[in-house]
Amino acid sequence: MEATASHAAAHELTAPHIVTELPGPKARELIARDAVVASPSLTRAYPLVAESGSGMVVTDVDGNRFLDFAAGIAVCSTGHSHPKVVAAIKDQADRLIHIAATDFYEPRYTEFMERLASIAPFTEKARVFLTNSGTEAIEGAIKLARYHTHRSGIIAFEGGFHGRTMGALSLTNSKVKQRAGFGPLIPMVHHAPFPRIRSWREHSGGDGSAELAHLRDTIFGRQISPADVAAIVVEPIQGEGGYFPAPKSFMEGLRELCDEHGILLIADEIQSGMGRTGSWWAIDHTGVEPDILTTAKGIASGMPIGAFIARDSVWTWSPGAHGSTFAGNPICAAAGLATLDIIESEGITNATAMGARMRSGLERVAADVDSVRDIRGMGLMLGVEFDSHAT
């Protein structure tokens, strides 16, 4: 579901609206062609062949319309094809499509960094590095943390997802099939348990204190010295891991551990950021300041761009230590600026209001459904847990 409201109201289409069997004839024909040329690694959750989108409605090649409650995996923060974003993309494409920001300067690139720095959850001044994706943002954050601390160790969490390139994949701990066959991954990465708290139908999972004790006593006590750890990387709300929000006390405990041992705290807000939870960042709800933050997905309404943002004092690397040919592409940056404008004017308050409305509706519908185990999340980052995948 999109995090903003005006586009949906202005371009409302009736959905769901099904006019053929599913998948329809045009969809089946394209799916057959796709099977010949596409990588078999793509899982393709549903045989949907999208033709167009408006607001939270996606229309397939056969004219069937669907409600997109996934928002393109939290990417379409302003809905599909928001007119202000489309206009910004068209205007920028008419002026300049690409220039390598590693070597030159470009107004949209700088302005987008300024805007991201202005909403960063730091008391200290922030600096920004733009990337092409969330995975690249994680890779850059790992490099910056290792460079700044002169340490190699990284702590990530069970159930976490941080991307699929080799460094990010080493942190990912979501599904075996995502890691199988690609080893050896980067060394000195350790995974600690993440609080899995259920509070709707059952009350289980504690408050995160047991997980903090495991990190301190087992990870730091038996597996790696905290003096060798560069960073702890955490999703304030685990996405693929099950939409589990980290308790405030758990995040505070991580901050204390990092401060005690000179470790950097990296908040992975790639899925939870950009106003989706009712604040710019999910970590805002805890009052904890990270040292580095990664963002992507909803940052530009579907255009491929991300960023890692860090406190000014962390940027101790020298010119040439990191760069990218395409990152901060002018069209993507223009889309990002338009997205920030829309979210600032309407998105954050809408995410809070619509999230409460959606959660209330889900709880009402699920009250008599025994197979629903839990409903959890924050704002419009909500998940429903069933007893089994078969359900």
C-alpha positions as CSV (number, residue, x, y, z in Angstrom):
1,M,0.0,0.0,0.0
2,E,1.3,3.5,-0.8
3,A,2.2,5.8,2.0
4,T,0.6,8.9,0.5
5,A,-3.0,9.8,-0.2
6,S,-3.6,12.5,-2.9
7,H,-2.7,10.4,-6.0
8,A,-5.0,7.6,-4.9
9,A,-7.9,10.0,-4.4
10,A,-7.4,11.8,-7.7
11,H,-6.9,8.7,-9.9
12,E,-9.1,6.1,-8.1
13,L,-9.8,2.9,-10.1
14,T,-12.1,0.2,-9.1
15,A,-10.2,-2.9,-7.9
16,P,-10.2,-5.7,-7.8
17,H,-11.7,-6.0,-11.3
18,I,-11.3,-9.3,-13.0
19,V,-12.4,-9.7,-16.6
20,T,-10.6,-13.0,-17.6
21,E,-9.5,-16.2,-16.0
22,L,-6.2,-15.8,-14.2
23,P,-3.7,-15.6,-15.7
24,G,-5.3,-14.3,-18.9
25,P,-4.3,-15.3,-22.4
26,K,-1.9,-12.4,-23.0
27,A,-0.3,-13.0,-19.6
28,R,0.1,-16.7,-20.3
29,E,1.8,-16.0,-23.6
30,L,4.3,-13.6,-22.1
31,I,5.0,-15.9,-19.1
32,A,5.8,-18.7,-21.6
33,R,8.3,-16.4,-23.5
34,D,9.8,-15.2,-20.2
35,A,10.4,-18.9,-19.1
36,V,12.7,-19.3,-22.1
37,V,15.1,-16.4,-21.3
38,A,14.8,-15.4,-17.6
39,S,17.1,-16.6,-14.9
40,P,15.6,-19.6,-13.0
41,S,16.6,-17.9,-9.8
42,L,13.5,-15.6,-10.0
43,T,10.8,-17.0,-7.8
44,R,7.8,-15.1,-9.3
45,A,5.3,-15.3,-6.5
46,Y,2.2,-14.9,-8.7
47,P,1.6,-15.0,-12.5
48,L,0.8,-11.3,-12.8
49,V,2.0,-9.5,-15.9
50,A,1.7,-5.8,-15.2
51,E,0.9,-3.4,-17.9
52,S,0.2,-0.2,-16.0
53,G,-0.3,1.2,-12.5
54,S,-2.1,4.2,-10.8
55,G,-2.1,4.8,-7.1
56,M,-2.3,1.4,-5.5
57,V,-4.0,-0.3,-8.5
58,V,-2.1,-2.4,-11.0
59,T,-3.6,-3.4,-14.3
60,D,-2.4,-6.5,-16.1
61,V,-2.0,-7.0,-19.9
62,D,-5.5,-8.6,-20.1
63,G,-7.2,-5.6,-18.4
64,N,-7.6,-7.2,-14.9
65,R,-7.1,-4.8,-12.0
66,F,-5.5,-5.6,-8.7
67,L,-4.8,-3.8,-5.4
68,D,-1.1,-3.7,-4.7
69,F,-0.8,-4.2,-0.9
70,A,2.9,-4.9,-1.3
71,A,3.7,-1.6,-3.0
72,G,6.3,-3.3,-5.1
73,I,8.0,-4.5,-1.9
74,A,7.7,-1.1,-0.2
75,V,9.1,0.7,-3.2
76,C,6.0,2.6,-4.4
77,S,5.8,4.9,-1.5
78,T,3.7,7.5,-3.4
79,G,1.7,4.9,-5.3
80,H,2.2,3.8,-8.9
81,S,3.1,6.6,-11.4
82,H,2.3,9.6,-9.1
83,P,1.9,12.5,-11.5
84,K,4.4,14.7,-9.7
85,V,7.0,12.0,-9.8
86,V,6.3,11.3,-13.5
87,A,6.6,15.0,-14.3
88,A,9.9,15.3,-12.5
89,I,11.3,12.3,-14.4
90,K,10.2,13.6,-17.8
91,D,11.5,17.1,-17.1
92,Q,14.9,15.7,-16.0
93,A,15.1,13.4,-19.0
94,D,14.7,16.3,-21.3
95,R,17.7,18.1,-19.7
96,L,20.3,15.5,-18.7
97,I,20.1,11.7,-18.4
98,H,23.5,10.8,-17.0
99,I,26.7,12.3,-15.7
100,A,29.2,10.4,-13.5
101,A,28.9,12.1,-10.1
102,T,32.1,10.4,-9.0
103,D,33.9,12.8,-11.4
104,F,31.6,15.8,-11.8
105,Y,28.9,17.7,-10.1
106,E,25.1,17.9,-10.8
107,P,22.4,20.0,-9.1
108,R,19.9,17.2,-8.5
109,Y,22.5,14.9,-7.0
110,T,23.6,17.6,-4.5
111,E,20.1,18.7,-3.7
112,F,19.0,15.1,-3.0
113,M,21.9,14.6,-0.7
114,E,21.0,17.8,1.2
115,R,17.4,16.7,1.6
116,L,18.4,13.3,2.9
117,A,20.9,14.8,5.3
118,S,18.2,17.1,6.6
119,I,16.0,14.2,7.7
120,A,18.8,11.9,8.9
121,P,18.2,10.7,12.5
122,F,21.5,12.2,13.8
123,T,22.2,15.1,16.2
124,E,25.5,15.5,14.4
125,K,25.7,16.9,10.8
126,A,25.2,14.1,8.2
127,R,26.9,13.2,5.0
128,V,25.5,11.1,2.2
129,F,26.7,8.6,-0.5
130,L,24.1,7.8,-3.1
131,T,23.9,4.3,-4.5
132,N,21.9,2.3,-7.2
133,S,20.1,0.0,-4.7
134,G,19.7,-1.0,-1.1
135,T,22.2,-3.8,-1.4
136,E,24.8,-1.3,-2.6
137,A,24.0,0.9,0.4
138,I,24.7,-2.0,2.7
139,E,28.0,-2.7,0.9
140,G,29.0,0.9,1.2
141,A,28.0,1.0,4.9
142,I,30.1,-2.1,5.6
143,K,33.1,-0.6,3.9
144,L,32.8,2.7,5.7
145,A,32.4,1.0,9.1
146,R,35.5,-1.1,8.5
147,Y,37.5,1.8,7.2
148,H,36.6,4.1,10.0
149,T,37.1,1.6,12.9
150,H,40.0,-0.4,11.4
151,R,38.1,-3.5,12.4
152,S,36.7,-6.3,10.4
153,G,33.9,-8.0,12.5
154,I,30.2,-7.4,11.7
155,I,27.3,-8.5,13.9
156,A,24.0,-9.1,12.1
157,F,20.8,-10.8,13.2
158,E,19.0,-14.1,12.6
159,G,16.1,-13.5,10.2
160,G,17.6,-10.4,8.8
161,F,17.7,-9.5,5.1
162,H,20.3,-7.0,3.8
163,G,20.8,-7.9,0.1
164,R,22.3,-10.6,-2.2
165,T,25.7,-9.4,-3.2
166,M,28.6,-11.1,-1.4
167,G,29.0,-8.6,1.5
168,A,25.3,-8.0,2.0
169,L,24.6,-11.7,1.6
170,S,27.0,-12.5,4.3
171,L,24.8,-10.4,6.7
172,T,21.5,-11.9,5.3
173,N,20.1,-14.7,7.4
174,S,16.6,-15.1,6.1
175,K,16.5,-18.3,3.9
176,V,19.0,-21.0,3.3
177,K,18.4,-20.9,-0.5
178,Q,19.6,-17.3,-0.6
179,R,23.0,-18.3,0.6
180,A,23.4,-21.9,-0.5
181,G,26.1,-22.5,-3.2
182,F,27.8,-19.1,-2.9
183,G,30.4,-19.7,-0.2
184,P,32.7,-18.9,1.2
185,L,31.0,-15.6,2.2
186,I,33.0,-12.8,3.8
187,P,34.6,-13.8,7.1
188,M,34.0,-12.4,10.6
189,V,30.3,-12.0,10.3
190,H,28.3,-13.3,13.3
191,H,24.5,-13.6,13.7
192,A,22.8,-13.0,16.9
193,P,19.1,-13.8,17.8
194,F,16.6,-11.0,17.1
195,P,13.5,-10.5,19.3
196,R,10.4,-12.1,17.8
197,I,7.6,-10.6,19.9
198,R,4.0,-11.5,19.3
199,S,1.4,-9.5,21.2
200,W,-1.9,-9.6,19.3
201,R,-3.3,-13.1,19.9
202,E,-0.6,-14.5,22.1
203,H,2.0,-12.8,24.3
204,S,5.4,-14.2,23.6
205,G,9.0,-13.2,22.9
206,G,9.8,-11.1,25.9
207,D,11.3,-7.7,25.6
208,G,14.6,-8.3,23.9
209,S,16.6,-8.6,27.1
210,A,17.4,-12.3,26.5
211,E,18.7,-11.5,23.0
212,L,20.9,-8.7,24.4
213,A,22.3,-11.1,27.0
214,H,23.1,-13.6,24.3
215,L,24.9,-11.0,22.3
216,R,26.9,-9.9,25.2
217,D,27.6,-13.3,26.8
218,T,27.7,-15.7,23.9
219,I,28.7,-13.7,20.8
220,F,31.1,-11.3,22.5
221,G,32.0,-13.9,25.2
222,R,32.8,-16.9,23.0
223,Q,32.8,-16.0,19.3
224,I,34.4,-12.6,18.7
225,S,35.9,-10.0,20.9
226,P,33.9,-6.7,20.7
227,A,37.3,-5.0,20.1
228,D,37.3,-6.7,16.7
229,V,33.8,-5.6,15.7
230,A,33.3,-2.7,13.4
231,A,29.5,-2.5,13.3
232,I,26.2,-4.0,14.5
233,V,23.7,-4.0,11.6
234,V,20.1,-4.1,12.5
235,E,16.7,-3.6,10.9
236,P,14.6,-1.6,13.3
237,I,11.7,-3.6,11.9
238,Q,12.7,-6.9,10.3
239,G,11.1,-7.0,6.8
240,E,11.6,-10.4,5.2
241,G,12.2,-11.8,8.7
242,G,8.6,-11.4,9.6
243,Y,7.8,-7.7,10.2
244,F,9.0,-7.9,13.8
245,P,9.6,-4.4,15.3
246,A,12.6,-4.3,17.6
247,P,11.6,-3.3,21.1
248,K,12.7,0.2,22.2
249,S,14.7,-1.3,25.1
250,F,16.5,-3.7,22.7
251,M,17.6,-0.8,20.4
252,E,18.7,1.1,23.5
253,G,20.7,-1.9,24.6
254,L,22.4,-2.1,21.2
255,R,23.3,1.6,21.4
256,E,24.8,1.1,24.9
257,L,26.9,-1.9,23.7
258,C,28.2,0.0,20.7
259,D,29.1,3.0,22.9
260,E,30.8,0.7,25.4
261,H,33.0,-0.9,22.8
262,G,33.5,1.7,20.1
263,I,31.3,-0.2,17.6
264,L,29.2,1.6,15.0
265,L,25.4,1.0,14.9
266,I,24.0,0.7,11.4
267,A,20.3,1.0,11.0
268,D,19.0,-0.8,7.8
269,E,16.0,1.3,6.9
270,I,15.8,0.1,3.3
271,Q,12.3,-1.3,3.8
272,S,11.1,0.5,6.9
273,G,12.2,4.1,6.0
274,M,10.7,6.9,3.9
275,G,7.7,7.5,6.2
276,R,6.2,4.0,5.9
277,T,5.9,3.6,9.7
278,G,4.5,7.1,10.4
279,S,7.9,8.7,10.9
280,W,10.8,9.2,8.4
281,W,12.6,6.3,9.9
282,A,11.4,3.3,12.0
283,I,14.3,4.0,14.4
284,D,12.8,7.4,15.2
285,H,10.1,5.6,17.3
286,T,12.9,4.3,19.6
287,G,14.7,7.5,20.3
288,V,18.0,5.8,19.4
289,E,20.5,7.4,17.1
290,P,22.5,5.1,14.7
291,D,25.9,6.0,13.4
292,I,25.1,5.0,9.8
293,L,21.7,4.5,8.1
294,T,20.9,2.8,4.8
295,T,17.9,3.6,2.7
296,A,16.5,2.7,-0.7
297,K,13.2,1.1,-1.9
298,G,10.6,3.9,-1.3
299,I,13.2,6.6,-1.7
300,A,12.3,7.5,-5.3
301,S,8.9,5.9,-6.0
302,G,10.3,3.1,-8.0
303,M,13.4,4.5,-9.6
304,P,16.7,2.6,-8.7
305,I,18.5,4.7,-6.1
306,G,19.6,4.3,-2.5
307,A,21.9,5.9,0.0
308,F,24.0,5.3,3.1
309,I,24.0,8.3,5.4
310,A,26.3,8.7,8.4
311,R,27.4,11.1,11.0
312,D,30.0,13.5,9.8
313,S,32.7,12.2,12.1
314,V,32.4,8.7,10.6
315,W,33.5,9.8,7.1
316,T,37.2,9.4,7.6
317,W,38.0,7.7,4.2
318,S,39.9,9.6,1.5
319,P,39.1,10.5,-2.1
320,G,39.0,7.4,-4.3
321,A,38.1,5.0,-1.4
322,H,34.6,4.5,-2.8
323,G,32.7,5.5,-5.9
324,S,30.1,4.5,-8.5
325,T,29.4,5.2,-12.2
326,F,25.6,5.3,-12.1
327,A,24.8,6.1,-8.5
328,G,22.8,9.3,-8.0
329,N,21.7,9.3,-11.6
330,P,20.0,12.7,-12.3
331,I,16.6,11.2,-13.3
332,C,16.6,9.0,-10.2
333,A,17.6,11.9,-8.0
334,A,14.8,14.1,-9.5
335,A,12.3,11.3,-8.8
336,G,13.7,11.2,-5.2
337,L,13.3,14.9,-4.7
338,A,9.7,14.7,-5.9
339,T,9.1,11.7,-3.6
340,L,10.4,13.6,-0.6
341,D,8.2,16.6,-1.4
342,I,5.1,14.4,-1.6
343,I,5.9,12.5,1.6
344,E,6.7,15.7,3.5
345,S,3.3,17.2,2.5
346,E,1.1,14.3,3.1
347,G,2.8,10.9,3.4
348,I,3.8,10.6,7.0
349,T,0.5,11.6,8.5
350,N,-1.3,9.4,6.0
351,A,0.8,6.4,6.9
352,T,-0.1,6.8,10.5
353,A,-3.9,7.2,9.9
354,M,-4.2,4.6,7.2
355,G,-2.0,2.2,9.1
356,A,-4.3,2.4,12.1
357,R,-7.3,2.0,9.9
358,M,-5.8,-1.0,8.1
359,R,-4.7,-2.7,11.3
360,S,-8.1,-2.2,12.9
361,G,-9.7,-3.8,9.8
362,L,-7.3,-6.7,9.8
363,E,-7.8,-7.4,13.5
364,R,-11.6,-7.3,13.1
365,V,-11.5,-9.8,10.1
366,A,-9.0,-12.1,11.8
367,A,-10.6,-12.2,15.2
368,D,-12.5,-15.4,14.3
369,V,-9.8,-16.9,12.1
370,D,-7.9,-19.4,14.2
371,S,-5.1,-19.8,11.6
372,V,-4.1,-16.1,12.1
373,R,-1.3,-16.2,14.7
374,D,-0.4,-12.5,14.9
375,I,-0.9,-9.0,13.4
376,R,2.1,-6.7,13.9
377,G,4.0,-3.8,12.5
378,M,3.9,-0.1,12.6
379,G,2.2,2.5,10.4
380,L,1.7,1.0,6.9
381,M,4.5,-1.6,7.5
382,L,2.1,-4.3,8.7
383,G,2.2,-8.1,8.5
384,V,-0.2,-10.9,9.2
385,E,1.3,-14.2,10.4
386,F,-0.5,-17.5,9.8
387,D,0.1,-20.8,11.4
388,S,1.6,-22.2,8.2
389,H,2.4,-21.3,4.7
390,A,-0.2,-23.7,3.5
391,T,-2.9,-21.6,5.2
